[in-house]
C-alpha cells in the first residue's frame, strides 16, 4: 500500500505549504518530476510498488534489493542524489524482542519510508507531518529526524519495563529466596537486552555517519537536532549495559545461593555420616574375634548385659556427637 503526502506551495496563503494526502500514482509522478516536496510511505511493499518507486526515483538496483528484504542490521548507504538508511524499531513478540525494520530514502525534495505494518512509529510521524504545515518549511531532513526520534523513543518504554521486572525479581529473590525466582526468566530478560544492544549499537554508528552528511545536517539547527538524537541513543546504549550488569548480578546471586545450598547439603550429609561412625565402630568391634586363647574366652558379663551395654554406648555416642554439632552450630 502506497501512502503519500504532497506539499503545494501557496503564495496567496502567506507562503505556506498545503499538504495533500494519498495522491494517485499519476499525481505522484508529476510531483516527482516537478521536484515538489513529497513523502511516500509504502506499507507491506509488493514487487510492483517497489518497481514503480525505483523507476520514478531512479534508485540503484542494490537499493531495490534491500527494500524487498530484511537486513536485520541498521545500515547507511550514500548515493549521489539521495541517501538510504535502515532503522530498527524494537517490538515485543512472544516474550522476545524483535527489530521492525524501517527503510528510509531521503533526497533533496523527497522522503520515502518502506516498512511492515507493525512499524507503528512511522504512523505517528506521518500523521504529525500531515497535520502540521510548518514542518514542511524545515525540509525533508526534518522528516528523517522525526522518524529517527520516534524510533529511539520506542526503546525507552521497553527498557522501563525490563528495569521494573529486574527490580521485582531482585526484591523477590532477597525476600523469598531462590525458589521464588526462575533462572529461566532472568536469562530471557538478558537475551532481550542483548537483542536490543545488537540493534542500538549499529544505529549509533548510522546516526554518527548521518551527522557528517551535508544533505542531512545542512544547517546548524538540523545538525543540533541530529546530535541531540545521537546523544539520546548513547544514553539508551548505556541503560542497556547497566541493565545487563544488573541481570548478571542477579544471576551471580542466584548461583551463589545455589552453591551455598549445595554446600549446606554436603555439610549435613557429612555430619550424619560422622554421627553413624561410632555406631559402625561399636558394631564392628564386637563382631570381631579380638581375643585368641587356647581355652574358650568368656566375658565376665552375660550376653544380655553386653547387648544392652553396646546399645547404650551407641546411643550415648550419638547424642554426644549431635550435641557437639549443635554447640558448634553445624546443624
Protein Blocks (a to p, Z undefined) as FASTA:
>chain_A
ZZdddddddfklooiacddehiafklmmmmmmnopacddddehiafklmmmmmmmnopaf
klmmmmmpcehiacddddfkbccddddddddeehiacdddddddddfkbccddddfklmm
lmmmmmmmmmmmklmmnojmlmmmmmmmmmmmmmmmmmmmmmmmmmmmmmmmmmnojklp
cfklmmmmmmmmmmmmmmmmmmmmmmmmmmmpmklmmpfklmmmmmmmmmmmmmmmmmmm
mmmmmmmmmmmmmmmmmmmmmmmmmmmmmmmmmmmmmmmmmmmmmmpcfbccfbdcddfb
dfklmmmmmmmmmmmmmmmmmmmmmmnopZZ
